[in-house]
């Protein structure tokens, strides 16, 4: 698959400028042209490019000087790949261009095919710079059904739906409680798709302040707001040709919802502070743990956007509704963390496995993994026992101290004691206690209410 890129070509010879632009556009790239250094400066200030192809001999400013200005004013992570061309090649100018940051050097006259090869390589380097390589490597490390560990009927149906929807470019809305594995399902959809060689860009909408989220999604131009010292590509531009995963979409403000709706409808947007409309070819995968239908009824989420997102719905069941997957997950997490820690664990004893299977897991798979990781770290023997899964943080409990009650009552006693000890260890700070327990603050609040703990 040929990588598409945005390219700025600067050359004072009009015929050469037109010929280069035509060849690059025919190769699938978006091209902007500048016949003077001042025009090039204005274009570089107004938007982001993947590649800056500049002639060394310009009437107002030399190409080398333009490169110096660009390198001095723009961080490496935000500037384009630089290619210099000149009919006056010398070893000294080539070395100087490379020292300044040019990724390659072309001597006129050159063949168009040579230029196209150099530009494609530069775009690939730009993709690597913006994080594409680690995303592809992350995909290659997956196992089983794209990393989804499950044997239950409901999860097998989720996997079948993932495989069907991955073959299309339809927008997907993944719903489910916190910790059920929505990001894993999003990654599985992308990794199964025809766009798997392109990036999957992830955005946690809840983790970014609303004032910054627009810039994060759509990018900005230099001077768009205080502190915008250089152009910045947004996540949609970075995901062009691939997929974007918008997690916690239900937290997005109504103003941003309207802008996202436009991207879904028109496949275009403007960077913050910019005047140029950018086109993107990107698949949107959204996820939420909120009830968007209720939010629409309460006028807190745009109805049109909901229907645009909900083209292909995928609901992930909570762990308590697929308990037959718990032993499989326990074994997987035990193997994963004993390898990481360098500690041998032979298995989980029957009493501990019964407790793990009977527990409600309000934090779902994420909470289960945290529990098994702690058990692997804290276990004193080669087998994980009940004491290892009861003990959270610094609090360890002797299983002989458990009252002689039924399993359900034992688990409730364990839950209450765990919460009390975590709160004691955290000095009563709920956030710290939740972190010690490996659950969310909302899950902690649920337990505090359930057991009437003040």
Secondary structure, DSSP 4 states (H G I P E B T S, - for coil): -PPP-EEEEE-S-HHHHHHHHHHHHHTT-EEEEESSHHHHHHHHHHS--SEEEEES--SSS-HHHHHHHHHHHS-GGGSPEEEEEESS--HHHHHHHHHHTEEEEEESS--HHHHHHHHHHHHHHHHHHTTHHHHHHHHHT--TBTTB---SHHHHHHHHHHHHHHTS---EEEE--TTS-HHHHHHHHHHHSTTTTS-EEEEEGGGS-HHHHHHHHH-B-TTSSTT--S-B--HHHHTTTSEEEEETGGGS-HHHHHHHHHHHHHSEEE-BT--SEEE---EEEEEESS-HHHHHHTTSS-HHHHHHHTTEEEEPPPGGG-GGGHHHHHHHHHHHHHHHHT----EE-HHHHHHHHHS--TTHHHHHHHHHHHHHHH-SSSEE-HHHHH-BTTB---GGGS-S--HHHHHHHHHHHHHHHHHHHTTT-HHHHHHHHTS-HHHHHHHHHHTT--
